[in-house]
Amino acid sequence: MSRNTFLFGLLVAIILVIGLYRAKDGARDSSADIARLEQEIADAYKQKRLLEAELAHMGRREWVAEYARVELGMQPARANQFATEFNLDLLVGPVRGEGDQVRATEGATGEDAASGELVSGETGDLGADERE
């Protein structure tokens, strides 16, 4: 019986040694993963600081104006380009309500036909025979 006990004890000791080795190996892999993730976090913070600095620089009014002028060919708005509520209808035309449509003025040519006149109450739906 002592031989069986000895073999059983040896088997348990071998299992414990293998388990301890695997636990240490797993801890080593985990610490390597933790170090890699900490480095990724540090890189992400560094990238975030860089992007915040870039945003602060590119968000300045002077930089936006310079970029718009040089890259996009835009200029600052002139006073005659602004509209007030009083002259808006003259610039864009009257406000059309729901169900209103613009019909070209009969007999008008050129710019007159393009401007059209406001026809109230028509929906603009055409029947099947009118579409053809």
N, CA, C and O atoms as a GROMACS GRO file, in nm:
protein
  528
    1MET      N    1   0.080  -0.117   0.000
    1MET     CA    2   0.000   0.000   0.000
    1MET      C    3   0.086   0.126   0.000
    1MET      O    4   0.045   0.229  -0.052
    2SER      N    5   0.200   0.119   0.055
    2SER     CA    6   0.285   0.236   0.057
    2SER      C    7   0.336   0.268  -0.082
    2SER      O    8   0.362   0.384  -0.114
    3ARG      N    9   0.350   0.166  -0.165
    3ARG     CA   10   0.393   0.191  -0.303
    3ARG      C   11   0.284   0.267  -0.377
    3ARG      O   12   0.314   0.361  -0.451
    4ASN      N   13   0.157   0.229  -0.360
    4ASN     CA   14   0.046   0.300  -0.425
    4ASN      C   15   0.036   0.445  -0.376
    4ASN      O   16   0.008   0.537  -0.452
    5THR      N   17   0.060   0.461  -0.247
    5THR     CA   18   0.056   0.596  -0.190
    5THR      C   19   0.168   0.681  -0.248
    5THR      O   20   0.148   0.797  -0.281
    6PHE      N   21   0.287   0.621  -0.259
    6PHE     CA   22   0.400   0.693  -0.316
    6PHE      C   23   0.372   0.733  -0.460
    6PHE      O   24   0.399   0.848  -0.496
    7LEU      N   25   0.318   0.642  -0.544
    7LEU     CA   26   0.286   0.674  -0.684
    7LEU      C   27   0.178   0.782  -0.694
    7LEU      O   28   0.184   0.871  -0.779
    8PHE      N   29   0.081   0.772  -0.606
    8PHE     CA   30  -0.024   0.874  -0.605
    8PHE      C   31   0.034   1.010  -0.567
    8PHE      O   32  -0.001   1.111  -0.629
    9GLY      N   33   0.119   1.016  -0.467
    9GLY     CA   34   0.183   1.140  -0.426
    9GLY      C   35   0.271   1.198  -0.535
    9GLY      O   36   0.273   1.319  -0.558
   10LEU      N   37   0.345   1.108  -0.605
   10LEU     CA   38   0.429   1.152  -0.716
   10LEU      C   39   0.345   1.208  -0.830
   10LEU      O   40   0.381   1.310  -0.890
   11LEU      N   41   0.235   1.145  -0.860
   11LEU     CA   42   0.145   1.193  -0.964
   11LEU      C   43   0.088   1.330  -0.928
   11LEU      O   44   0.080   1.419  -1.013
   12VAL      N   45   0.048   1.348  -0.804
   12VAL     CA   46  -0.005   1.478  -0.759
   12VAL      C   47   0.104   1.584  -0.767
   12VAL      O   48   0.076   1.697  -0.807
   13ALA      N   49   0.227   1.549  -0.729
   13ALA     CA   50   0.338   1.645  -0.735
   13ALA      C   51   0.367   1.685  -0.879
   13ALA      O   52   0.391   1.802  -0.906
   14ILE      N   53   0.364   1.591  -0.970
   14ILE     CA   54   0.388   1.621  -1.113
   14ILE      C   55   0.278   1.711  -1.167
   14ILE      O   56   0.304   1.807  -1.240
   15ILE      N   57   0.156   1.681  -1.131
   15ILE     CA   58   0.043   1.765  -1.175
   15ILE      C   59   0.057   1.906  -1.120
   15ILE      O   60   0.030   2.004  -1.190
   16LEU      N   61   0.099   1.919  -0.994
   16LEU     CA   62   0.117   2.051  -0.933
   16LEU      C   63   0.231   2.128  -1.001
   16LEU      O   64   0.220   2.248  -1.023
   17VAL      N   65   0.340   2.060  -1.033
   17VAL     CA   66   0.453   2.126  -1.101
   17VAL      C   67   0.410   2.174  -1.239
   17VAL      O   68   0.442   2.286  -1.279
   18ILE      N   69   0.339   2.090  -1.312
   18ILE     CA   70   0.291   2.130  -1.445
   18ILE      C   71   0.193   2.247  -1.434
   18ILE      O   72   0.200   2.341  -1.514
   19GLY      N   73   0.105   2.242  -1.338
   19GLY     CA   74   0.010   2.351  -1.317
   19GLY      C   75   0.080   2.482  -1.280
   19GLY      O   76   0.042   2.589  -1.328
   20LEU      N   77   0.183   2.470  -1.193
   20LEU     CA   78   0.259   2.589  -1.154
   20LEU      C   79   0.332   2.648  -1.273
   20LEU      O   80   0.336   2.770  -1.289
   21TYR      N   81   0.391   2.564  -1.358
   21TYR     CA   82   0.461   2.611  -1.477
   21TYR      C   83   0.363   2.683  -1.571
   21TYR      O   84   0.394   2.790  -1.623
   22ARG      N   85   0.247   2.623  -1.591
   22ARG     CA   86   0.148   2.685  -1.681
   22ARG      C   87   0.098   2.817  -1.623
   22ARG      O   88   0.075   2.911  -1.698
   23ALA      N   89   0.080   2.825  -1.492
   23ALA     CA   90   0.035   2.950  -1.429
   23ALA      C   91   0.141   3.059  -1.445
   23ALA      O   92   0.107   3.173  -1.476
   24LYS      N   93   0.269   3.024  -1.425
   24LYS     CA   94   0.376   3.122  -1.443
   24LYS      C   95   0.385   3.166  -1.589
   24LYS      O   96   0.404   3.284  -1.617
   25ASP      N   97   0.371   3.073  -1.681
   25ASP     CA   98   0.376   3.106  -1.824
   25ASP      C   99   0.259   3.198  -1.861
   25ASP      O  100   0.276   3.293  -1.937
   26GLY      N  101   0.142   3.170  -1.808
   26GLY     CA  102   0.025   3.254  -1.834
   26GLY      C  103   0.042   3.393  -1.775
   26GLY      O  104   0.001   3.492  -1.835
   27ALA      N  105   0.104   3.400  -1.656
   27ALA     CA  106   0.129   3.530  -1.593
   27ALA      C  107   0.229   3.610  -1.676
   27ALA      O  108   0.214   3.731  -1.692
   28ARG      N  109   0.330   3.543  -1.730
   28ARG     CA  110   0.429   3.610  -1.815
   28ARG      C  111   0.362   3.663  -1.943
   28ARG      O  112   0.388   3.776  -1.984
   29ASP      N  113   0.277   3.582  -2.003
   29ASP     CA  114   0.204   3.628  -2.123
   29ASP      C  115   0.112   3.744  -2.089
   29ASP      O  116   0.100   3.840  -2.166
   30SER      N  117   0.046   3.734  -1.974
   30SER     CA  118  -0.044   3.841  -1.934
   30SER      C  119   0.032   3.971  -1.908
   30SER      O  120  -0.014   4.078  -1.947
   31SER      N  121   0.147   3.962  -1.844
   31SER     CA  122   0.224   4.084  -1.818
   31SER      C  123   0.276   4.144  -1.948
   31SER      O  124   0.286   4.266  -1.960
   32ALA      N  125   0.309   4.060  -2.046
   32ALA     CA  126   0.351   4.112  -2.177
   32ALA      C  127   0.233   4.181  -2.246
   32ALA      O  128   0.250   4.286  -2.308
   33ASP      N  129   0.114   4.122  -2.235
   33ASP     CA  130  -0.006   4.185  -2.292
   33ASP      C  131  -0.037   4.317  -2.223
   33ASP      O  132  -0.075   4.415  -2.288
   34ILE      N  133  -0.022   4.320  -2.090
   34ILE     CA  134  -0.048   4.443  -2.015
   34ILE      C  135   0.050   4.552  -2.057
   34ILE      O  136   0.011   4.668  -2.075
   35ALA      N  137   0.177   4.517  -2.073
   35ALA     CA  138   0.278   4.615  -2.115
   35ALA      C  139   0.246   4.668  -2.255
   35ALA      O  140   0.260   4.787  -2.281
   36ARG      N  141   0.204   4.578  -2.343
   36ARG     CA  142   0.170   4.620  -2.480
   36ARG      C  143   0.049   4.713  -2.478
   36ARG      O  144   0.048   4.814  -2.549
   37LEU      N  145  -0.053   4.680  -2.398
   37LEU     CA  146  -0.173   4.765  -2.389
   37LEU      C  147  -0.141   4.900  -2.326
   37LEU      O  148  -0.195   5.002  -2.368
   38GLU      N  149  -0.053   4.901  -2.224
   38GLU     CA  150  -0.014   5.029  -2.165
   38GLU      C  151   0.060   5.116  -2.266
   38GLU      O  152   0.042   5.238  -2.267
   39GLN      N  153   0.141   5.054  -2.351
   39GLN     CA  154   0.210   5.130  -2.456
   39GLN      C  155   0.110   5.185  -2.557
   39GLN      O  156   0.123   5.298  -2.602
   40GLU      N  157   0.010   5.105  -2.593
   40GLU     CA  158  -0.094   5.153  -2.685
   40GLU      C  159  -0.172   5.269  -2.625
   40GLU      O  160  -0.206   5.365  -2.694
   41ILE      N  161  -0.200   5.261  -2.495
   41ILE     CA  162  -0.271   5.370  -2.427
   41ILE      C  163  -0.186   5.497  -2.429
   41ILE      O  164  -0.236   5.606  -2.456
   42ALA      N  165  -0.056   5.483  -2.400
   42ALA     CA  166   0.034   5.599  -2.403
   42ALA      C  167   0.040   5.659  -2.543
   42ALA      O  168   0.038   5.781  -2.558
   43ASP      N  169   0.046   5.574  -2.645
   43ASP     CA  170   0.047   5.624  -2.783
   43ASP      C  171  -0.084   5.694  -2.818
   43ASP      O  172  -0.084   5.795  -2.888
   44ALA      N  173  -0.195   5.640  -2.767
   44ALA     CA  174  -0.325   5.702  -2.795
   44ALA      C  175  -0.336   5.839  -2.728
   44ALA      O  176  -0.389   5.932  -2.788
   45TYR      N  177  -0.286   5.852  -2.605
   45TYR     CA  178  -0.285   5.982  -2.538
   45TYR      C  179  -0.197   6.082  -2.613
   45TYR      O  180  -0.231   6.200  -2.627
   46LYS      N  181  -0.082   6.033  -2.660
   46LYS     CA  182   0.008   6.119  -2.738
   46LYS      C  183  -0.061   6.167  -2.865
   46LYS      O  184  -0.054   6.285  -2.899
   47GLN      N  185  -0.127   6.076  -2.936
   47GLN     CA  186  -0.201   6.110  -3.058
   47GLN      C  187  -0.315   6.207  -3.026
   47GLN      O  188  -0.341   6.299  -3.104
   48LYS      N  189  -0.382   6.187  -2.913
   48LYS     CA  190  -0.492   6.275  -2.873
   48LYS      C  191  -0.440   6.417  -2.848
   48LYS      O  192  -0.501   6.514  -2.893
   49ARG      N  193  -0.328   6.428  -2.777
   49ARG     CA  194  -0.270   6.561  -2.753
   49ARG      C  195  -0.231   6.628  -2.884
   49ARG      O  196  -0.251   6.749  -2.900
   50LEU      N  197  -0.175   6.552  -2.976
   50LEU     CA  198  -0.137   6.607  -3.107
   50LEU      C  199  -0.260   6.656  -3.183
   50LEU      O  200  -0.258   6.764  -3.240
   51LEU      N  201  -0.366   6.576  -3.184
   51LEU     CA  202  -0.488   6.615  -3.254
   51LEU      C  203  -0.555   6.735  -3.188
   51LEU      O  204  -0.610   6.821  -3.257
   52GLU      N  205  -0.551   6.744  -3.054
   52GLU     CA  206  -0.608   6.861  -2.987
   52GLU      C  207  -0.530   6.987  -3.021
   52GLU      O  208  -0.589   7.092  -3.042
   53ALA      N  209  -0.397   6.976  -3.028
   53ALA     CA  210  -0.315   7.091  -3.066
   53ALA      C  211  -0.344   7.131  -3.210
   53ALA      O  212  -0.354   7.250  -3.242
   54GLU      N  213  -0.358   7.032  -3.298
   54GLU     CA  214  -0.390   7.061  -3.438
   54GLU      C  215  -0.527   7.126  -3.451
   54GLU      O  216  -0.546   7.217  -3.531
   55LEU      N  217  -0.624   7.078  -3.373
   55LEU     CA  218  -0.757   7.136  -3.375
   55LEU      C  219  -0.754   7.280  -3.325
   55LEU      O  220  -0.820   7.367  -3.382
   56ALA      N  221  -0.679   7.305  -3.218
   56ALA     CA  222  -0.668   7.441  -3.167
   56ALA      C  223  -0.606   7.534  -3.271
   56ALA      O  224  -0.649   7.648  -3.286
   57HIS      N  225  -0.507   7.484  -3.342
   57HIS     CA  226  -0.442   7.565  -3.446
   57HIS      C  227  -0.536   7.588  -3.564
   57HIS      O  228  -0.551   7.700  -3.612
   58MET      N  229  -0.597   7.481  -3.612
   58MET     CA  230  -0.682   7.492  -3.731
   58MET      C  231  -0.818   7.553  -3.701
   58MET      O  232  -0.889   7.592  -3.794
   59GLY      N  233  -0.856   7.562  -3.576
   59GLY     CA  234  -0.983   7.623  -3.541
   59GLY      C  235  -0.975   7.774  -3.526
   59GLY      O  236  -1.077   7.841  -3.510
   60ARG      N  237  -0.852   7.829  -3.530
   60ARG     CA  238  -0.838   7.974  -3.517
   60ARG      C  239  -0.900   8.042  -3.638
   60ARG      O  240  -0.888   7.994  -3.751
   61ARG      N  241  -0.966   8.153  -3.615
   61ARG     CA  242  -1.034   8.228  -3.719
   61ARG      C  243  -0.935   8.272  -3.829
   61ARG      O  244  -0.969   8.269  -3.947
   62GLU      N  245  -0.814   8.311  -3.790
   62GLU     CA  246  -0.716   8.358  -3.888
   62GLU      C  247  -0.674   8.244  -3.982
   62GLU      O  248  -0.660   8.264  -4.102
   63TRP      N  249  -0.655   8.124  -3.925
   63TRP     CA  250  -0.613   8.012  -4.009
   63TRP      C  251  -0.724   7.972  -4.105
   63TRP      O  252  -0.698   7.944  -4.222
   64VAL      N  253  -0.848   7.970  -4.056
   64VAL     CA  254  -0.962   7.934  -4.142
   64VAL      C  255  -0.975   8.034  -4.256
   64VAL      O  256  -0.998   7.995  -4.371
   65ALA      N  257  -0.962   8.164  -4.226
   65ALA     CA  258  -0.972   8.267  -4.330
   65ALA      C  259  -0.860   8.252  -4.432
   65ALA      O  260  -0.885   8.263  -4.552
   66GLU      N  261  -0.739   8.226  -4.386
   66GLU     CA  262  -0.625   8.208  -4.477
   66GLU      C  263  -0.645   8.085  -4.565
   66GLU      O  264  -0.620   8.089  -4.685
   67TYR      N  265  -0.690   7.975  -4.504
   67TYR     CA  266  -0.714   7.852  -4.581
   67TYR      C  267  -0.824   7.874  -4.685
   67TYR      O  268  -0.810   7.832  -4.800
   68ALA      N  269  -0.931   7.940  -4.646
   68ALA     CA  270  -1.041   7.965  -4.740
   68ALA      C  271  -0.994   8.052  -4.856
   68ALA      O  272  -1.034   8.031  -4.970
   69ARG      N  273  -0.910   8.150  -4.825
   69ARG     CA  274  -0.862   8.240  -4.930
   69ARG      C  275  -0.765   8.169  -5.024
   69ARG      O  276  -0.780   8.177  -5.146
   70VAL      N  277  -0.666   8.100  -4.968
   70VAL     CA  278  -0.560   8.040  -5.050
   70VAL      C  279  -0.606   7.912  -5.119
   70VAL      O  280  -0.590   7.898  -5.240
   71GLU      N  281  -0.664   7.819  -5.043
   71GLU     CA  282  -0.698   7.687  -5.098
   71GLU      C  283  -0.831   7.685  -5.172
   71GLU      O  284  -0.845   7.614  -5.272
   72LEU      N  285  -0.928   7.761  -5.125
   72LEU     CA  286  -1.062   7.753  -5.183
   72LEU      C  287  -1.097   7.874  -5.270
   72LEU      O  288  -1.201   7.876  -5.336
   73GLY      N  289  -1.010   7.974  -5.270
   73GLY     CA  290  -1.035   8.093  -5.351
   73GLY      C  291  -1.150   8.178  -5.299
   73GLY      O  292  -1.212   8.251  -5.377
   74MET      N  293  -1.181   8.169  -5.172
   74MET     CA  294  -1.292   8.245  -5.116
   74MET      C  295  -1.242   8.380  -5.064
   74MET      O  296  -1.125   8.394  -5.028
   75GLN      N  297  -1.330   8.477  -5.061
   75GLN     CA  298  -1.300   8.610  -5.009
   75GLN      C  299  -1.398   8.642  -4.898
   75GLN      O  300  -1.505   8.580  -4.891
   76PRO      N  301  -1.364   8.737  -4.812
   76PRO     CA  302  -1.462   8.777  -4.710
   76PRO      C  303  -1.587   8.834  -4.776
   76PRO      O  304  -1.580   8.893  -4.884
   77ALA      N  305  -1.699   8.817  -4.710
   77ALA     CA  306  -1.826   8.866  -4.765
   77ALA      C  307  -1.826   9.018  -4.769
   77ALA      O  308  -1.780   9.084  -4.676
   78ARG      N  309  -1.880   9.072  -4.878
   78ARG     CA  310  -1.893   9.217  -4.892
   78ARG      C  311  -2.028   9.259  -4.839
   78ARG      O  312  -2.118   9.177  -4.825
   79ALA      N  313  -2.042   9.385  -4.811
   79ALA     CA  314  -2.165   9.437  -4.751
   79ALA      C  315  -2.285   9.415  -4.841
   79ALA      O  316  -2.396   9.391  -4.792
   80ASN      N  317  -2.266   9.423  -4.973
   80ASN     CA  318  -2.380   9.406  -5.064
   80ASN      C  319  -2.423   9.260  -5.077
   80ASN      O  320  -2.522   9.232  -5.144
   81GLN      N  321  -2.350   9.168  -5.016
   81GLN     CA  322  -2.388   9.026  -5.020
   81GLN      C  323  -2.479   8.986  -4.905
   81GLN      O  324  -2.532   8.875  -4.903
   82PHE      N  325  -2.497   9.074  -4.810
   82PHE     CA  326  -2.583   9.044  -4.696
   82PHE      C  327  -2.726   9.085  -4.728
   82PHE      O  328  -2.749   9.184  -4.797
   83ALA      N  329  -2.822   9.009  -4.679
   83ALA     CA  330  -2.963   9.039  -4.699
   83ALA      C  331  -3.028   9.062  -4.564
   83ALA      O  332  -2.995   8.998  -4.464
   84THR      N  333  -3.122   9.154  -4.563
   84THR     CA  334  -3.200   9.178  -4.442
   84THR      C  335  -3.338   9.116  -4.463
   84THR      O  336  -3.371   9.073  -4.573
   85GLU      N  337  -3.416   9.113  -4.359
   85GLU     CA  338  -3.549   9.055  -4.372
   85GLU      C  339  -3.637   9.139  -4.464
   85GLU      O  340  -3.737   9.089  -4.516
   86PHE      N  341  -3.602   9.266  -4.483
   86PHE     CA  342  -3.684   9.353  -4.565
   86PHE      C  343  -3.657   9.335  -4.714
   86PHE      O  344  -3.750   9.347  -4.794
   87ASN      N  345  -3.532   9.306  -4.754
   87ASN     CA  346  -3.504   9.290  -4.896
   87ASN      C  347  -3.487   9.143  -4.937
   87ASN      O  348  -3.443   9.116  -5.049
   88LEU      N  349  -3.518   9.050  -4.850
   88LEU     CA  350  -3.502   8.909  -4.881
   88LEU      C  351  -3.596   8.864  -4.993
   88LEU      O  352  -3.556   8.788  -5.081
   89ASP      N  353  -3.721   8.909  -4.990
   89ASP     CA  354  -3.815   8.871  -5.095
   89ASP      C  355  -3.769   8.920  -5.232
   89ASP      O  356  -3.793   8.853  -5.332
   90LEU      N  357  -3.705   9.033  -5.237
   90LEU     CA  358  -3.655   9.085  -5.364
   90LEU      C  359  -3.539   9.000  -5.417
   90LEU      O  360  -3.523   8.986  -5.538
   91LEU      N  361  -3.460   8.945  -5.327
   91LEU     CA  362  -3.344   8.867  -5.369
   91LEU      C  363  -3.377   8.723  -5.408
   91LEU      O  364  -3.323   8.672  -5.505
   92VAL      N  365  -3.465   8.658  -5.332
   92VAL     CA  366  -3.493   8.516  -5.357
   92VAL      C  367  -3.634   8.489  -5.405
   92VAL      O  368  -3.664   8.376  -5.445
   93GLY      N  369  -3.720   8.586  -5.404
   93GLY     CA  370  -3.858   8.567  -5.449
   93GLY      C  371  -3.951   8.545  -5.332
   93GLY      O  372  -3.907   8.525  -5.219
   94PRO      N  373  -4.080   8.550  -5.359
   94PRO     CA  374  -4.178   8.535  -5.251
   94PRO      C  375  -4.180   8.392  -5.198
   94PRO      O  376  -4.140   8.298  -5.266
   95VAL      N  377  -4.227   8.378  -5.076
   95VAL     CA  378  -4.239   8.247  -5.013
   95VAL      C  379  -4.361   8.178  -5.068
   95VAL      O  380  -4.470   8.234  -5.070
   96ARG      N  381  -4.343   8.053  -5.112
   96ARG     CA  382  -4.455   7.976  -5.164
   96ARG      C  383  -4.509   7.888  -5.054
   96ARG      O  384  -4.432   7.827  -4.979
   97GLY      N  385  -4.640   7.881  -5.044
   97GLY     CA  386  -4.703   7.794  -4.945
   97GLY      C  387  -4.717   7.653  -4.998
   97GLY      O  388  -4.683   7.626  -5.113
   98GLU      N  389  -4.768   7.565  -4.916
   98GLU     CA  390  -4.789   7.426  -4.957
   98GLU      C  391  -4.899   7.422  -5.063
   98GLU      O  392  -5.005   7.483  -5.046
   99GLY      N  393  -4.875   7.350  -5.170
   99GLY     CA  394  -4.973   7.339  -5.277
   99GLY      C  395  -4.958   7.447  -5.383
   99GLY      O  396  -5.031   7.444  -5.482
  100ASP      N  397  -4.867   7.541  -5.364
  100ASP     CA  398  -4.845   7.646  -5.464
  100ASP      C  399  -4.736   7.599  -5.560
  100ASP      O  400  -4.649   7.520  -5.524
  101GLN      N  401  -4.743   7.650  -5.683
  101GLN     CA  402  -4.639   7.620  -5.780
  101GLN      C  403  -4.616   7.742  -5.866
  101GLN      O  404  -4.701   7.832  -5.871
  102VAL      N  405  -4.504   7.746  -5.932
  102VAL     CA  406  -4.474   7.858  -6.020
  102VAL      C  407  -4.502   7.815  -6.162
  102VAL      O  408  -4.455   7.710  -6.206
  103ARG      N  409  -4.580   7.896  -6.236
  103ARG     CA  410  -4.611   7.867  -6.374
  103ARG      C  411  -4.548   7.977  -6.458
  103ARG      O  412  -4.558   8.095  -6.424
  104ALA      N  413  -4.483   7.940  -6.567
  104ALA     CA  414  -4.421   8.040  -6.656
  104ALA      C  415  -4.530   8.129  -6.712
  104ALA      O  416  -4.638   8.083  -6.750
  105THR      N  417  -4.501   8.258  -6.718
  105THR     CA  418  -4.596   8.356  -6.770
  105THR      C  419  -4.615   8.330  -6.919
  105THR      O  420  -4.518   8.312  -6.993
  106GLU      N  421  -4.741   8.330  -6.964
  106GLU     CA  422  -4.769   8.303  -7.104
  106GLU      C  423  -4.714   8.415  -7.189
  106GLU      O  424  -4.730   8.533  -7.155
  107GLY      N  425  -4.650   8.379  -7.301
  107GLY     CA  426  -4.599   8.477  -7.395
  107GLY      C  427  -4.468   8.538  -7.350
  107GLY      O  428  -4.411   8.619  -7.425
  108ALA      N  429  -4.416   8.504  -7.232
  108ALA     CA  430  -4.291   8.563  -7.187
  108ALA      C  431  -4.176   8.481  -7.244
  108ALA      O  432  -4.187   8.360  -7.264
  109THR      N  433  -4.067   8.549  -7.270
  109THR     CA  434  -3.948   8.481  -7.321
  109THR      C  435  -3.830   8.519  -7.235
  109THR      O  436  -3.834   8.618  -7.162
  110GLY      N  437  -3.723   8.440  -7.243
  110GLY     CA  438  -3.600   8.472  -7.173
  110GLY      C  439  -3.617   8.473  -7.022
  110GLY      O  440  -3.670   8.378  -6.964
  111GLU      N  441  -3.571   8.582  -6.959
  111GLU     CA  442  -3.573   8.592  -6.813
  111GLU      C  443  -3.716   8.598  -6.760
  111GLU      O  444  -3.741   8.548  -6.650
  112ASP      N  445  -3.809   8.657  -6.834
  112ASP     CA  446  -3.947   8.667  -6.786
  112ASP      C  447  -4.008   8.529  -6.769
  112ASP      O  448  -4.077   8.504  -6.670
  113ALA      N  449  -3.983   8.439  -6.862
  113ALA     CA  450  -4.039   8.304  -6.853
  113ALA      C  451  -3.974   8.226  -6.738
  113ALA      O  452  -4.039   8.144  -6.673
  114ALA      N  453  -3.846   8.252  -6.714
  114ALA     CA  454  -3.778   8.181  -6.607
  114ALA      C  455  -3.829   8.224  -6.471
  114ALA      O  456  -3.835   8.142  -6.379
  115SER      N  457  -3.866   8.351  -6.456
  115SER     CA  458  -3.911   8.397  -6.326
  115SER      C  459  -4.050   8.342  -6.294
  115SER      O  460  -4.075   8.304  -6.180
  116GLY      N  461  -4.141   8.337  -6.393
  116GLY     CA  462  -4.273   8.279  -6.374
  116GLY      C  463  -4.360   8.359  -6.280
  116GLY      O  464  -4.317   8.462  -6.227
  117GLU      N  465  -4.478   8.313  -6.262
  117GLU     CA  466  -4.570   8.378  -6.170
  117GLU      C  467  -4.620   8.275  -6.071
  117GLU      O  468  -4.622   8.156  -6.100
  118LEU      N  469  -4.661   8.321  -5.955
  118LEU     CA  470  -4.708   8.233  -5.849
  118LEU      C  471  -4.852   8.196  -5.874
  118LEU      O  472  -4.938   8.282  -5.889
  119VAL      N  473  -4.878   8.065  -5.879
  119VAL     CA  474  -5.015   8.016  -5.898
  119VAL      C  475  -5.055   7.948  -5.768
  119VAL      O  476  -4.992   7.850  -5.729
  120SER      N  477  -5.156   7.998  -5.701
  120SER     CA  478  -5.195   7.947  -5.570
  120SER      C  479  -5.300   7.838  -5.584
  120SER      O  480  -5.389   7.847  -5.669
  121GLY      N  481  -5.290   7.735  -5.500
  121GLY     CA  482  -5.393   7.633  -5.492
  121GLY      C  483  -5.373   7.516  -5.585
  121GLY      O  484  -5.450   7.420  -5.575
  122GLU      N  485  -5.277   7.516  -5.674
  122GLU     CA  486  -5.255   7.403  -5.763
  122GLU      C  487  -5.147   7.314  -5.704
  122GLU      O  488  -5.052   7.363  -5.642
  123THR      N  489  -5.162   7.186  -5.723
  123THR     CA  490  -5.067   7.092  -5.665
  123THR      C  491  -4.957   7.055  -5.762
  123THR      O  492  -4.852   7.008  -5.719
  124GLY      N  493  -4.976   7.074  -5.889
  124GLY     CA  494  -4.873   7.042  -5.985
  124GLY      C  495  -4.877   6.897  -6.029
  124GLY      O  496  -4.789   6.855  -6.104
  125ASP      N  497  -4.976   6.816  -5.985
  125ASP     CA  498  -4.985   6.677  -6.026
  125ASP      C  499  -5.041   6.672  -6.168
  125ASP      O  500  -5.140   6.738  -6.198
  126LEU      N  501  -4.977   6.595  -6.252
  126LEU     CA  502  -5.022   6.579  -6.389
  126LEU      C  503  -5.091   6.445  -6.404
  126LEU      O  504  -5.049   6.346  -6.344
  127GLY      N  505  -5.195   6.441  -6.482
  127GLY     CA  506  -5.261   6.314  -6.512
  127GLY      C  507  -5.175   6.234  -6.607
  127GLY      O  508  -5.075   6.284  -6.659
  128ALA      N  509  -5.214   6.108  -6.631
  128ALA     CA  510  -5.136   6.022  -6.719
  128ALA      C  511  -5.130   6.076  -6.860
  128ALA      O  512  -5.026   6.066  -6.925
  129ASP      N  513  -5.239   6.135  -6.909
  129ASP     CA  514  -5.240   6.187  -7.046
  129ASP      C  515  -5.161   6.318  -7.055
  129ASP      O  516  -5.112   6.350  -7.163
  130GLU      N  517  -5.146   6.394  -6.947
  130GLU     CA  518  -5.074   6.519  -6.951
  130GLU      C  519  -4.923   6.496  -6.946
  130GLU      O  520  -4.848   6.584  -6.989
  131ARG      N  521  -4.876   6.384  -6.894
  131ARG     CA  522  -4.733   6.356  -6.884
  131ARG      C  523  -4.672   6.326  -7.018
  131ARG      O  524  -4.553   6.353  -7.040
  132GLU      N  525  -4.748   6.272  -7.109
  132GLU     CA  526  -4.693   6.229  -7.238
  132GLU      C  527  -4.680   6.340  -7.330
  132GLU      O  528  -4.635   6.321  -7.443
   0.00000   0.00000   0.00000
